[in-house]
Amino acid sequence: MEKKATKEILENYRGLHLDELIQQKNKLHEDITVMRFKNKSGQLDDLGAYRRAKTNFARLQTIIEEKTRAK
């Protein structure tokens, strides 16, 4: 089931335009920053969400790089 979810996430990201991907990346970066501070202060309840956010951020960066190289 995890692989299917990953494939769906990648398909959704690849279907977006470059500007939308950059906006998503910026929002995710803000979320990761907040989660990082919460984690350090012991207020983060769901450590898995932090890990998933970092993974999705890396996926977004990869897809953005692919799209910019394709131009």
A tleap script that builds the chain and sets N, CA, C and O, in Angstrom:
source leaprc.protein.ff14SB
mol = sequence {
  NMET GLU LYS LYS ALA THR LYS GLU ILE LEU
  GLU ASN TYR ARG GLY LEU HIE LEU ASP GLU
  LEU ILE GLN GLN LYS ASN LYS LEU HIE GLU
  ASP ILE THR VAL MET ARG PHE LYS ASN LYS
  SER GLY GLN LEU ASP ASP LEU GLY ALA TYR
  ARG ARG ALA LYS THR ASN PHE ALA ARG LEU
  GLN THR ILE ILE GLU GLU LYS THR ARG ALA
  CLYS
}
set mol.1.N position { 0.826 -1.194 0.000 }
set mol.1.CA position { 0.000 0.000 0.000 }
set mol.1.C position { 0.869 1.255 0.000 }
set mol.1.O position { 0.495 2.268 -0.592 }
set mol.2.N position { 2.008 1.197 0.649 }
set mol.2.CA position { 2.904 2.352 0.703 }
set mol.2.C position { 3.408 2.715 -0.690 }
set mol.2.O position { 3.513 3.897 -1.019 }
set mol.3.N position { 3.722 1.708 -1.514 }
set mol.3.CA position { 4.223 1.997 -2.854 }
set mol.3.C position { 3.168 2.696 -3.696 }
set mol.3.O position { 3.488 3.598 -4.470 }
set mol.4.N position { 1.919 2.288 -3.554 }
set mol.4.CA position { 0.847 2.916 -4.318 }
set mol.4.C position { 0.706 4.379 -3.914 }
set mol.4.O position { 0.524 5.249 -4.766 }
set mol.5.N position { 0.789 4.640 -2.643 }
set mol.5.CA position { 0.682 6.018 -2.174 }
set mol.5.C position { 1.840 6.846 -2.718 }
set mol.5.O position { 1.651 8.001 -3.100 }
set mol.6.N position { 3.020 6.273 -2.753 }
set mol.6.CA position { 4.185 6.978 -3.279 }
set mol.6.C position { 4.009 7.266 -4.757 }
set mol.6.O position { 4.324 8.363 -5.218 }
set mol.7.N position { 3.507 6.292 -5.507 }
set mol.7.CA position { 3.280 6.498 -6.936 }
set mol.7.C position { 2.251 7.592 -7.178 }
set mol.7.O position { 2.406 8.413 -8.081 }
set mol.8.N position { 1.206 7.598 -6.373 }
set mol.8.CA position { 0.179 8.637 -6.518 }
set mol.8.C position { 0.752 10.016 -6.211 }
set mol.8.O position { 0.446 10.984 -6.906 }
set mol.9.N position { 1.567 10.110 -5.191 }
set mol.9.CA position { 2.193 11.389 -4.837 }
set mol.9.C position { 3.071 11.872 -5.982 }
set mol.9.O position { 3.011 13.040 -6.365 }
set mol.10.N position { 3.878 10.984 -6.524 }
set mol.10.CA position { 4.766 11.361 -7.622 }
set mol.10.C position { 3.979 11.773 -8.858 }
set mol.10.O position { 4.344 12.740 -9.526 }
set mol.11.N position { 2.899 11.050 -9.173 }
set mol.11.CA position { 2.069 11.414 -10.322 }
set mol.11.C position { 1.437 12.784 -10.122 }
set mol.11.O position { 1.365 13.583 -11.055 }
set mol.12.N position { 0.980 13.052 -8.903 }
set mol.12.CA position { 0.388 14.358 -8.621 }
set mol.12.C position { 1.420 15.469 -8.775 }
set mol.12.O position { 1.127 16.510 -9.364 }
set mol.13.N position { 2.611 15.257 -8.256 }
set mol.13.CA position { 3.665 16.266 -8.367 }
set mol.13.C position { 4.071 16.480 -9.822 }
set mol.13.O position { 4.266 17.616 -10.255 }
set mol.14.N position { 4.196 15.400 -10.571 }
set mol.14.CA position { 4.628 15.526 -11.969 }
set mol.14.C position { 3.560 16.190 -12.832 }
set mol.14.O position { 3.876 16.748 -13.883 }
set mol.15.N position { 2.312 16.137 -12.407 }
set mol.15.CA position { 1.232 16.770 -13.149 }
set mol.15.C position { 1.138 18.272 -12.932 }
set mol.15.O position { 0.406 18.954 -13.650 }
set mol.16.N position { 1.863 18.797 -11.957 }
set mol.16.CA position { 1.804 20.227 -11.653 }
set mol.16.C position { 2.793 21.010 -12.513 }
set mol.16.O position { 3.787 20.468 -12.995 }
set mol.17.N position { 2.498 22.291 -12.692 }
set mol.17.CA position { 3.416 23.184 -13.401 }
set mol.17.C position { 4.561 23.564 -12.469 }
set mol.17.O position { 4.473 23.399 -11.253 }
set mol.18.N position { 5.617 24.067 -13.054 }
set mol.18.CA position { 6.823 24.401 -12.300 }
set mol.18.C position { 6.540 25.427 -11.202 }
set mol.18.O position { 7.047 25.294 -10.089 }
set mol.19.N position { 5.737 26.445 -11.505 }
set mol.19.CA position { 5.415 27.465 -10.501 }
set mol.19.C position { 4.677 26.864 -9.305 }
set mol.19.O position { 4.942 27.218 -8.157 }
set mol.20.N position { 3.749 25.950 -9.590 }
set mol.20.CA position { 3.001 25.304 -8.512 }
set mol.20.C position { 3.921 24.427 -7.662 }
set mol.20.O position { 3.785 24.366 -6.440 }
set mol.21.N position { 4.852 23.755 -8.322 }
set mol.21.CA position { 5.806 22.919 -7.587 }
set mol.21.C position { 6.667 23.759 -6.653 }
set mol.21.O position { 6.932 23.363 -5.518 }
set mol.22.N position { 7.098 24.912 -7.132 }
set mol.22.CA position { 7.930 25.788 -6.305 }
set mol.22.C position { 7.137 26.310 -5.112 }
set mol.22.O position { 7.672 26.412 -4.008 }
set mol.23.N position { 5.863 26.641 -5.327 }
set mol.23.CA position { 5.014 27.088 -4.216 }
set mol.23.C position { 4.846 25.975 -3.189 }
set mol.23.O position { 4.932 26.216 -1.984 }
set mol.24.N position { 4.607 24.759 -3.668 }
set mol.24.CA position { 4.464 23.611 -2.760 }
set mol.24.C position { 5.754 23.397 -1.970 }
set mol.24.O position { 5.721 23.143 -0.766 }
set mol.25.N position { 6.888 23.503 -2.662 }
set mol.25.CA position { 8.183 23.309 -1.999 }
set mol.25.C position { 8.401 24.355 -0.913 }
set mol.25.O position { 8.871 24.031 0.177 }
set mol.26.N position { 8.063 25.608 -1.206 }
set mol.26.CA position { 8.240 26.672 -0.218 }
set mol.26.C position { 7.351 26.457 1.003 }
set mol.26.O position { 7.788 26.662 2.136 }
set mol.27.N position { 6.097 26.039 0.773 }
set mol.27.CA position { 5.189 25.781 1.890 }
set mol.27.C position { 5.695 24.604 2.727 }
set mol.27.O position { 5.672 24.647 3.957 }
set mol.28.N position { 6.146 23.569 2.052 }
set mol.28.CA position { 6.660 22.397 2.758 }
set mol.28.C position { 7.910 22.751 3.558 }
set mol.28.O position { 8.112 22.233 4.656 }
set mol.29.N position { 8.744 23.627 3.017 }
set mol.29.CA position { 9.943 24.069 3.739 }
set mol.29.C position { 9.555 24.793 5.028 }
set mol.29.O position { 10.180 24.590 6.069 }
set mol.30.N position { 8.527 25.635 4.957 }
set mol.30.CA position { 8.047 26.325 6.165 }
set mol.30.C position { 7.522 25.322 7.189 }
set mol.30.O position { 7.802 25.435 8.382 }
set mol.31.N position { 6.755 24.335 6.708 }
set mol.31.CA position { 6.214 23.314 7.607 }
set mol.31.C position { 7.333 22.517 8.277 }
set mol.31.O position { 7.267 22.228 9.472 }
set mol.32.N position { 8.351 22.167 7.507 }
set mol.32.CA position { 9.478 21.406 8.049 }
set mol.32.C position { 10.210 22.222 9.108 }
set mol.32.O position { 10.633 21.684 10.131 }
set mol.33.N position { 10.358 23.519 8.858 }
set mol.33.CA position { 11.028 24.384 9.830 }
set mol.33.C position { 10.271 24.412 11.150 }
set mol.33.O position { 10.871 24.312 12.220 }
set mol.34.N position { 8.955 24.548 11.072 }
set mol.34.CA position { 8.127 24.555 12.284 }
set mol.34.C position { 8.238 23.211 13.003 }
set mol.34.O position { 8.390 23.161 14.224 }
set mol.35.N position { 8.160 22.115 12.226 }
set mol.35.CA position { 8.251 20.786 12.831 }
set mol.35.C position { 9.613 20.564 13.479 }
set mol.35.O position { 9.701 19.928 14.529 }
set mol.36.N position { 10.673 21.080 12.865 }
set mol.36.CA position { 12.017 20.922 13.423 }
set mol.36.C position { 12.105 21.582 14.798 }
set mol.36.O position { 12.646 20.999 15.738 }
set mol.37.N position { 11.572 22.803 14.912 }
set mol.37.CA position { 11.600 23.491 16.205 }
set mol.37.C position { 10.735 22.767 17.237 }
set mol.37.O position { 11.116 22.653 18.402 }
set mol.38.N position { 9.573 22.280 16.805 }
set mol.38.CA position { 8.718 21.533 17.729 }
set mol.38.C position { 9.407 20.255 18.189 }
set mol.38.O position { 9.305 19.876 19.356 }
set mol.39.N position { 10.108 19.593 17.273 }
set mol.39.CA position { 10.805 18.361 17.621 }
set mol.39.C position { 11.910 18.629 18.641 }
set mol.39.O position { 12.073 17.876 19.601 }
set mol.40.N position { 12.660 19.697 18.429 }
set mol.40.CA position { 13.753 20.022 19.352 }
set mol.40.C position { 13.237 20.412 20.735 }
set mol.40.O position { 13.901 20.167 21.742 }
set mol.41.N position { 12.051 21.018 20.780 }
set mol.41.CA position { 11.500 21.431 22.072 }
set mol.41.C position { 10.623 20.348 22.700 }
set mol.41.O position { 10.088 20.540 23.792 }
set mol.42.N position { 10.473 19.206 22.012 }
set mol.42.CA position { 9.700 18.102 22.561 }
set mol.42.C position { 8.205 18.240 22.396 }
set mol.42.O position { 7.450 17.527 23.057 }
set mol.43.N position { 7.751 19.133 21.536 }
set mol.43.CA position { 6.320 19.352 21.348 }
set mol.43.C position { 5.754 18.616 20.137 }
set mol.43.O position { 4.539 18.621 19.938 }
set mol.44.N position { 6.592 17.990 19.332 }
set mol.44.CA position { 6.130 17.298 18.134 }
set mol.44.C position { 5.603 15.927 18.518 }
set mol.44.O position { 6.333 15.098 19.063 }
set mol.45.N position { 4.325 15.693 18.229 }
set mol.45.CA position { 3.694 14.427 18.589 }
set mol.45.C position { 3.934 13.351 17.535 }
set mol.45.O position { 4.159 12.189 17.873 }
set mol.46.N position { 3.887 13.732 16.262 }
set mol.46.CA position { 3.978 12.763 15.173 }
set mol.46.C position { 5.309 12.922 14.447 }
set mol.46.O position { 5.432 13.729 13.525 }
set mol.47.N position { 6.293 12.152 14.869 }
set mol.47.CA position { 7.610 12.222 14.248 }
set mol.47.C position { 7.572 11.689 12.816 }
set mol.47.O position { 8.387 12.083 11.982 }
set mol.48.N position { 6.635 10.802 12.534 }
set mol.48.CA position { 6.486 10.267 11.179 }
set mol.48.C position { 6.095 11.338 10.180 }
set mol.48.O position { 6.521 11.295 9.026 }
set mol.49.N position { 5.291 12.295 10.610 }
set mol.49.CA position { 4.892 13.391 9.723 }
set mol.49.C position { 6.105 14.227 9.348 }
set mol.49.O position { 6.214 14.690 8.212 }
set mol.50.N position { 7.005 14.422 10.280 }
set mol.50.CA position { 8.243 15.169 10.025 }
set mol.50.C position { 9.086 14.441 8.978 }
set mol.50.O position { 9.612 15.057 8.051 }
set mol.51.N position { 9.205 13.150 9.136 }
set mol.51.CA position { 9.981 12.336 8.191 }
set mol.51.C position { 9.339 12.345 6.809 }
set mol.51.O position { 10.037 12.490 5.805 }
set mol.52.N position { 8.020 12.191 6.745 }
set mol.52.CA position { 7.319 12.214 5.456 }
set mol.52.C position { 7.461 13.566 4.772 }
set mol.52.O position { 7.620 13.636 3.553 }
set mol.53.N position { 7.404 14.630 5.548 }
set mol.53.CA position { 7.539 15.974 4.981 }
set mol.53.C position { 8.928 16.153 4.370 }
set mol.53.O position { 9.059 16.720 3.285 }
set mol.54.N position { 9.957 15.677 5.055 }
set mol.54.CA position { 11.314 15.796 4.513 }
set mol.54.C position { 11.468 14.964 3.239 }
set mol.54.O position { 12.132 15.388 2.294 }
set mol.55.N position { 10.858 13.790 3.217 }
set mol.55.CA position { 10.918 12.938 2.033 }
set mol.55.C position { 10.199 13.592 0.863 }
set mol.55.O position { 10.708 13.595 -0.258 }
set mol.56.N position { 9.017 14.148 1.119 }
set mol.56.CA position { 8.271 14.818 0.057 }
set mol.56.C position { 9.003 16.057 -0.435 }
set mol.56.O position { 8.945 16.378 -1.622 }
set mol.57.N position { 9.688 16.754 0.459 }
set mol.57.CA position { 10.481 17.914 0.065 }
set mol.57.C position { 11.575 17.485 -0.916 }
set mol.57.O position { 11.805 18.153 -1.924 }
set mol.58.N position { 12.241 16.381 -0.621 }
set mol.58.CA position { 13.285 15.876 -1.514 }
set mol.58.C position { 12.692 15.460 -2.856 }
set mol.58.O position { 13.296 15.697 -3.902 }
set mol.59.N position { 11.516 14.842 -2.830 }
set mol.59.CA position { 10.851 14.466 -4.077 }
set mol.59.C position { 10.540 15.698 -4.914 }
set mol.59.O position { 10.762 15.714 -6.125 }
set mol.60.N position { 10.022 16.733 -4.252 }
set mol.60.CA position { 9.707 17.970 -4.963 }
set mol.60.C position { 10.957 18.581 -5.581 }
set mol.60.O position { 10.931 19.016 -6.733 }
set mol.61.N position { 12.031 18.618 -4.839 }
set mol.61.CA position { 13.277 19.173 -5.371 }
set mol.61.C position { 13.737 18.403 -6.605 }
set mol.61.O position { 14.197 18.998 -7.579 }
set mol.62.N position { 13.612 17.086 -6.560 }
set mol.62.CA position { 14.022 16.252 -7.683 }
set mol.62.C position { 13.166 16.535 -8.911 }
set mol.62.O position { 13.695 16.682 -10.012 }
set mol.63.N position { 11.861 16.613 -8.736 }
set mol.63.CA position { 10.960 16.851 -9.862 }
set mol.63.C position { 11.166 18.251 -10.428 }
set mol.63.O position { 11.124 18.438 -11.644 }
set mol.64.N position { 11.388 19.234 -9.561 }
set mol.64.CA position { 11.670 20.594 -10.035 }
set mol.64.C position { 12.950 20.594 -10.866 }
set mol.64.O position { 13.006 21.225 -11.922 }
set mol.65.N position { 13.956 19.902 -10.403 }
set mol.65.CA position { 15.219 19.823 -11.148 }
set mol.65.C position { 15.012 19.138 -12.497 }
set mol.65.O position { 15.569 19.574 -13.504 }
set mol.66.N position { 14.213 18.065 -12.524 }
set mol.66.CA position { 13.925 17.375 -13.781 }
set mol.66.C position { 13.241 18.314 -14.770 }
set mol.66.O position { 13.587 18.346 -15.951 }
set mol.67.N position { 12.271 19.076 -14.277 }
set mol.67.CA position { 11.523 19.974 -15.163 }
set mol.67.C position { 12.382 21.131 -15.657 }
set mol.67.O position { 12.235 21.559 -16.802 }
set mol.68.N position { 13.263 21.638 -14.826 }
set mol.68.CA position { 14.112 22.743 -15.275 }
set mol.68.C position { 15.161 22.261 -16.273 }
set mol.68.O position { 15.537 23.006 -17.178 }
set mol.69.N position { 15.628 21.050 -16.125 }
set mol.69.CA position { 16.593 20.501 -17.091 }
set mol.69.C position { 15.925 20.181 -18.419 }
set mol.69.O position { 16.572 20.229 -19.466 }
set mol.70.N position { 14.636 19.855 -18.388 }
set mol.70.CA position { 13.915 19.505 -19.612 }
set mol.70.C position { 13.665 20.728 -20.492 }
set mol.70.O position { 13.408 20.589 -21.688 }
set mol.71.N position { 13.737 21.913 -19.911 }
set mol.71.CA position { 13.467 23.131 -20.688 }
set mol.71.C position { 14.545 23.445 -21.644 }
set mol.71.O position { 14.459 24.438 -22.366 }
savepdb mol mol.pdb
quit
